Amino acid sequence: MGNGCIGSYLVRPLVNADYKVYVICRSKWVNACSYDSMVETIHMDLCNIDEYGKLHAIKSDNVIHLAGQSLSSKSIEDPLKDIKSNVIGTINLLQWCKDNNVREFVYASTMRVYGDHDKPLHEEMLCVPDSFYGVSKYAAEHYVRLYAGSKLDTVIFRLFNVYGAGGGVCNHPHGLVSSLFSALLRKEPIVSKGSFDRVRDLIHLSDVINVFFRALEAKYVFNGAVYNLASGISVTIGSLIDEMISVSGYNAYPISEEQMMPGDCFKILADINKISSKFNWLPRITLSAGIKEMVGLYLHGKPLSTGPI
């Protein structure tokens, strides 16, 4: 999916690395890369098996599956639609990959499969998702794992709170950081859906993209392995908001707390030892640098320096 928070950010680096990119999306997709000769956009619904004929001419070695319903609030409103998007769409795409000799399938899962825990979340711990969204993504993970075989290799990344210069900050804010930052852009009070003391694990888009590239270029077999894709650093919602306000140049700004959303977790923190060891990787972008980048882009018209992204 190329018009989501991660997909729209991923296309340009892939093109720059000389990949031929096929972007599959349901809605009209406009991106700086959409007019590049190395990018082809295909409008279709992954949940509709009858539309897979649109992919008949594609010969692909790798698939990065980012499509699906990713809002917990929407999963509560319509659990069946959530299952269709996150499970049926994933199964359809996996089967297409198997039938068309795709080498590797990279699946973007979520931290929400774990449920609520006090301890840092590691890949071997029992997953008891406490939201419909988490249940649907966890079910899809099992299909991704079971499809791993002699021809198709699969790998699962459980994404934590991804943020960066994307995510529909200006129009349709998606994700924790974007939703908070969009209020600041509109000069409206920042409202926290829950306590300021809630803990989150934030990872910058560029660090996520870096891991995806390492997976695409890996010479070893994953065989359905699961990895936390996170920073491994805890940040309270209150300190995140304070950072946004400070970097934006405000001495004071109106903020408030509201009741926590159903199915939300108080503390989410990843153990990243497994992914660090496997990929020889650690996240590079600090929260301060990442927020400065967003402020530079959306308040000042260009990114401030955050080092190599």
N, C-alpha and C positions, 0 to 999 in steps of 0.2 A: 504494500500500500504506500503510494508516494505522496499523498496529500495530508498525512498525519504528522504529528510532532516530530517523530524520528525519521519517517520515510522521506519527508521533504528535505530534511537535513542530510540524509544519506546519499541522495542521488548524485550530487556534484562530486563528492570524493570518489565515488565509483567511476564516474566518467573520467575524472582526472587520472585514475589508475588504469584507464583503457579498457574498462568493462563495458560491454554492450548491455544496456539496462532496459528491461521491460517493466513498466509500472502498471500494475493492475489496480484499478480503483472504480468505485461505483459512480462517484460524482465527477463533474468536470474538474480537471486538474490543471492548474496554472502554476508553473514554477520556472525559475530562471533557466532550468535545464530542459524544460518541456519542448523547447525548439531546437535542441541539440540533435545532431544526426545520430548520436550514440544512444538516444533515448526514444523509446517507443511506448506510447500510452495505450492501454487496452481497457475499455470501459466494460465491466462485467460484474456480476454478483457471484462471489465464490460459493455462496450457498445454493445456487441454482445449477445443478449438474448439466442442464441442457445448454448452458452458455459456454461450456468448456471447449466447444468447437472453435471458439474465437482464438484458442491457443494452439491450433493445429500446426501452424508454421513455426512455432517457437522451438528452438533447440537450446536448452539451457543446462549448464553444469550445476548451478547453485540457485536455491530459492531462499530468500529471507522473508519469513511470514510475519508481517506486522499488522495485518488486517484483523478487524474484529471489533466488538463492542467493548469499551474499556472504562465505562463510567459505572461505579457501583450504584449510583442513584437510579440510573436507567435499568439496571439489572433487577432492582427492587420493583420498579414499575411494571416490567414485562420480562419475567424470568424465561419464558419460552423463546422470546426473541433473542435473549442472551445466549441460550443454548444453541439456537440455530446459527447465530453469528460466530460464536467462539468454538463450538464443537463440530457442527455439521460442515461449516465452511472449511475448517481445518482438515477434517477427514477427506473431503472432496479434493482438496489441494494435495494432500499426501498421496492419495491414490493416483492422481494425475502425474505426480513426480515419479512414482514407482513405475507407471506404465510408459513413461517417456524418458527413462534412463537418466534422470537427474542424479547427480553425484551426491549432493549435500543439501540438507534441509535445516535451516536455522530458524528456530522458533522463539519468538519473544513472549515469554510468560510473565508472571507477576509475583511480587512479594505477598500478594493477598492470598496465595494458596496456603500459607502457613497458619493463618488465624492469629489470635492474640497470645503473645508470649512475653514474659519478662526478660528472658535471656536473649543474647544475640542469636539470630536465626542461621542455622547451618543446614546444608543440603540433606543430611542424613536423619534429621529430626522428623517426628511424626507431623504430617500436615493435616490440620483440622480447619479448613477454611470456614470463616464465620460470615461470609457474604455469598449471595448468589453468583456474583461475578467471580469470586475466588473458586467456587465449586466448578463453574464452567471452564475456567482456565486449567484447573487441576485435572479435570476429565480429559481435556485436550492434550495435556502433557502425556497422559498414559497412551493415547493413540500415537503421539509422536515417538514415544519410546518403543512401542510395539512395531512400528513400521520400519524401524532400523533393521537392516538386513545386509545381505551380501552385496546388493547393488546400491541401495539408498542408505546413506549415513545421515543420522540426525543428531542435533544438539539443542539443548534447551537452556535459555538464559532467563532467570527470574529477575526481571527489572525492578529496581526500587524506585524512589522518587526521582524521575528524570526531569531535568530542567535545562534551559538555555535559550538562545535566540531563536525561538520557534514556538510551537505549541499554541498558536492562535492567540497570542497575548492581546492583540488589539481588537479582534473580532469575536472569536469564540474561545475564551481561555480554557485550556485543558491542562489539568495537572495542578498540583499544590502551588508551586511557585508562580506559575502563570496566572492562576486565578487571584492570588494575593496581589501580584504586581500589576495586573490590569486595573484594579481598583485605584492604585496609586497613580497610574497613568491618567485615569479619568478624574483624578483629584477628588475621589470619593472616599469615605471612611473605609479602612481595611477591617473586614470582619473575619474572625477566626471561627470556623465551624467546630468548636470544641476548645478545650483549655489551651492556654498559651504554653503550658508545661508539657504538652504532648511531644513525643520524640519521633523524629524522622531521620532517614538516611538518604541524603541527596547526592545524585551523581550527574555530572554535566554531560550533555549530549555528545560532545566530542570524545569523551572517554568511552561512551557506549559504542560509538562508531569505530573507535580504535579496536575494541574487542571483536566486533563483527568482522573487521578486516582480518584480524588474526585467525578467526575461525575459518574464513573463506580460504585463506592461504596455508592453513595447517596441513602438514604431511601425514598426520596420524588419524586414526579412526576414533570417533567419539562414541558411537554405538548407543545413542540416546542419553548421553550423560547430561546431568543438570548442574548448572552453575549459578550462584548468586552474582548478579551484576550490580554492584553498589560501591559506595566509598568506604564503608566500614566505620564511618564517623557519625556520631550522634549529634543531632542539632534540635533544639527545642523550637517550636513554632514561634515563641516569643522572640528568641534571638534571631531567627530568620527575618521576622518582620522588622526588628530593630536594625538589622544590617541593610535591608532595602531602604528604609527611611534615611539612615545615615548616608549611604552612598548616593542617594538621590538629592542630597543637599538640604533636607528639611531638619530644622532644629526640634520640631514637634509635629506630630501628625495624629489625627483621630483614629483610634483602633478600639475594637470591642470583641467580646466573646459571645458566641451563641451556643446552643445545645449541640453536642456532638452528633454527627450523622449516624443513622442506624447502620450497623455492620462495620463501623470504623474501629480502628485499633488505637490504643493509647500510646503504645511504644512499638516502633519498628526499627530494628537495627540489624544489619547483616554481619555475619562472619564471612570474610572474603578470602580466607586462607586457601581454599580449594582452587578458585580461579586464579589467584596470584601465583600459585605454584605451577599450575598447568600451563598458563600462558606467559609466565614470567612478566607479569603485569601488575602495575599499581596505578590508580587514578592520578592524573596530573593536575587537574584544574581544581583549585581551592574554591570554597563557597564565596569568599570575598572577591576573587577574580571573576568567577562566573556571574555574580550579581553586577559587578562593574561592567562586564560585557553587555548585559541586558540594558542597564541604565544608559550606557553609551549609545547603543543602537536605537532604543525607543524614546529616550529623552533628548539626546544630542545628535541623532541622525547617523552616527557611525560607531562601531564598536571601539571601546577603549582597549588598551593593550592588556591581554591576559597571558601573553606568551604564546607559544605555538599551539594552535587549536586545530 
